[in-house]
Every structure is written in structure tokens, then in C-alpha cells.
Amino acid sequence: MAVGLGSFPVIPSIPGVRFAAMEAGVKKANKKDVVVFELAEGSAVAGVFTQNQFCAAPVRVCREHLAKAKPRYLVINTGNANAGTGKSGMQNALHTCETLANLTGVALEQVLPFSTGVIGEPLPVAKITKVLPDALASLTSEGWQNVGLGIMTTDTLPKGAYRQIELSGETITIGGISKGAGMIRPNMATMLGYVFTDAAVDQMALQSLLKQTTDQSFNRITIDSDTSTNDSCVAVATGQAANAVITDFSEGDGAKFAAAFLEVMQELAHAIVRDGEGATKFVTVEVKGAKVQSDATKTAFEIAHSPLVKTALFASDPNWGRILAVVGRAGVENLNVDTVSLTINGCEIAREGGRSPEYNEEAGQAAMNPEEIHIVVDLGAGDASDTVWTTDFSHEYVTINAEYRT
């Protein structure tokens, strides 16, 4: 079930972006599984990708192409990751790019490929290239939900977000889609994210902003601690709006744009968590009072990754000792357990390293019952903090992943 994930938003058309979603039968029939995006000439394109060293062929091709040319087309397939496929995987990814390049008259390097799905299976490249002419004939700037559906794998719902703001007297739009529900611990999960804007943004500035906001969004979510071979997040600024080109995000229009961009990125990242495989809880893990941010970050992730914590969350069981045990093994140097406190949904459970005098089991149970859980750990050692978002572990998570290939 998707926890608090509402209906897909009506994302406005973004000048300079057209798209189409097709049914190619990559893994299953009667499912949209190939998506093509067309970008206006001269668009600034930035990308961040998985740090998994066993990265998929399309990730390798994307990195190479981004370094050589300004992309004009993105082509995405689901149902097959084209990862762990060796030299033939690279050839298939390049063949997909070459086919689309020949159909559109652009250079090979101006096409970026993306894949998601089963690892280790040969890419059925003929099925993908077969639908590309129809995709190009179907390009439109409306109906974002179709491409949201077209990039799903085990997701239960398509994921989209947008914001509109005024820059230099111009209304500009920032909108995008994401996918992911399992194999999620982005390290830049299986996740894909695409964010588009008609604003004019400098290429290097856009790359810097994407990296920074990825660290505050997709790099702060986890479902099961597994980093995918195919994680990719791409930002596109078509420059079709008449705003002054943004080169800096520290003040004025640049700061306003960056704030809206982060909101979209975080909403797309949170949607992945809300639709986590088998998820029944949306969990915010906040660690504060750390000496340095790295202590807060690793403690938050250790809590979010703990199977014992996650199963207790599924059961709505206030077994708070599991959380304190994780804090103790998180690797915080010179941790003083006598300064640690814990609250869940505003209920103080532990104070100064032990059970709070005001705590009782009924209050703890009431704190654990809601679908949305906010865990706050205060290490009592400094001013640094960090937050990550995760889910519980349910029986359904095991079922989904046990039966994934079938």
C-alpha cells in the first residue's frame, strides 16, 4: 500500500519538453514500458548517477554522452535493467541510442539511455527500438501521468510533483517524475528521477544544484539499504522562459529557484518512500545534537536500516530499546549514552540514556500506531543534525521480492 501518496498532480506543460510513453512488451504485455523525452535544442542537462561500481550499461553510456554533447533525447525502458550484461549490454544501450539518433537526425551522443528492472537479463533491444517511431509520432507536452506510469516497475502508483514561481516577471515551472519502491538506498535505489524546468539556468550551476539537492532528497531516503546498479537523476533546464540566466543560487531569483527545485526533489523522493514495497509506515528519522553532521547522518541511516526497528514499526510495537541499541552501535566516537534522548511522534520515551520518568506503555503504543512516524534522537553532544526518510518492513515486502522475477 502507498502511505499517504495522493493522486498524480496535473503538471502543467513545460515549454521545451515533449514526451511519449509506449507499450513495448519488454517484460510484460499491456504495460507502458518505454518512454521518450524530447528536449529543446540548447537545453542545459545535468545528471547524477549510482555510485554502485557494478553500474548498468545505460549509466555508463549516459556519463560518456553527457561529457560530450548537449542531450536532445532521453529514452527509458522498464522491465529490464541492462545491468550485469557485459559487452553486449553496452552494445544494446548504444544501439538504442543510435536508432533514436538516426530517426531524429541528432548525434549519437545527444541521446541518453536509462533502464530499470531485472538485473542480468539481456536487453530485448528489438522490442524497444520497434516502438521508437511511434513514440516520436506521439510526442506531446501534456499528460505527465502517462510517462509517470511508463517508468514504474514494482511501484503501485506513478509519482510526480511540480512548483510554479515568478522569476524576472515570468511564471516558470519546475516539474518532474520519479520511480522506485524497492532496492532503494540511493548513493548519489532502483530509482529514476527526472526534473524539468523552462527556466534559463547555467549548465554548471544546474549540475551543482542537482548534486546539492540530491544529497538533501534522494540521498536521504532508504527502503532496504540496497543501492541499485541503475540509479539516475537528471535535471533539464530548457531556457524557454525569458528570465535572466541563473548562475548563482545564493540570493534573489537564484535562491527562489533553488528553494522550489528542492521542494520538487524532496516531494519526488518522499513519494518513493511512501510507495515503498510493502510499506505501511512513512518514517522520518531525525538525529540532532551531534558533534558533527556525519555522526547524525550515519546514526539516522543505521536506525532506518535496522531490520529489528523496521519490523517493530510494522507491528506498531513501542520496542524502543531496539532504537537505543542501534544508536549505540552506529559508530559515533566517544558517544556519551547518558546524554541521549528519544521521542517518537512527540512522546518522550528516553531521557539521559534511560526510560523517561513520564513514559508509559500506553503513550508509547499511541505514538507508534499512526501511519506517519517521526523518530527524534538527540545525542546531546553538539549542534549538528540530519534527517532521513524510510519505511517499515512488512510481510508483503518479502513476498514482492521473493516473487520479483516471476
C-alpha positions, 0 to 999 in steps of 0.5 A: 500500500502507498502511505499517504501518496495522493493522486498524480498532480496535473503538471502543467506543460513545460515549454521545451519538453515533449514526451511519449510513453509506449507499450513495448512488451519488454517484460510484460504485455499491456504495460507502458514500458518505454518512454521518450523525452524530447528536449529543446535544442540548447537545453542545459542537462545535468545528471547524477548517477549510482555510485554502485561500481557494478553500474548498468550499461545505460549509466555508463553510456549516459556519463560518456554522452553527457561529457560530450554533447548537449542531450536532445533525447532521453529514452527509458525502458522498464522491465529490464535493467541492462545491468550485469550484461557485459559487452553486449549490454553496452552494445544494446544501450548504444544501439538504442541510442543510435536508432533514436539518433538516426530517426531524429537526425541528432548525434549519437551522443545527444541521446541518453539511455536509462533502464530499470528492472531485472538485473542480468537479463539481456536487453530485448533491444528489438522490442524497444527500438520497434516502438521508437517511431511511434513514440516520436509520432506521439510526442506531446507536452501534456499528460505527465501521468502517462510517462509517470506510469511508463517508468514504474516497475514494482511501484503501485502508483506513478509519482510526480510533483511540480512548483510554479514561481515568478522569476524576472516577471515570468511564471516558470515551472519546475516539474518532474517524475520519479520511480522506485519502491524497492532496492532503494538506498540511493548513493548519489535505489532502483530509482529514476528521477527526472526534473524539468524546468523552462527556466534559463539556468547555467549548465554548471550551476544546474549540475551543482544544484542537482548534486546539492539537492540530491544529497538533501532528497534522494540521498536521504531516503532508504527502503532496504539499504540496497543501492541499485546498479541503475540509479539516475537523476537528471535535471533539464533546464530548457531556457524557454522562459525569458528570465535572466540566466541563473548562475548563482543560487545564493540570493534573489531569483537564484535562491527562489529557484533553488528553494522550489527545485528542492521542494520538487526533489524532496516531494519526488523522493518522499513519494518513493518512500511512501510507495515503498514495497510493502510499506505501511509506515512513512518514517522520518528519522531525525538525529540532532545534537551531534558533534558533527553532521556525519555522526547524525547522518550515519546514526539516522541511516543505521536506525532506518536500516535496522531490520529489528526497528523496521519490523517493530514499526510494522507491528506498531510495537513501542520496542524502543530499546531496539532504537537505543541499541542501534544508536549505540552501535552506529559508530559515533566516537566517544558517544556519551549514552547518558546524554541521549534522548528519544521521542517518537511522534512527540512522546518522550520515551528516553531521557539521559540514556534511560526510560523517561520518568513520564513514559508509559506503555500506553503513550508509547503504543499511541505514538507508534500506531499512526501511519506517519512516524517521526523518530527524534534522537538527540545525542546531546553532544553538539549542534549538528543534525540530519534527517532521513526518510524510510519505511517499515518492513512488512510481510508483503515486502518479502513476498514482492521480492521473493516473487520479483522475477516471476 
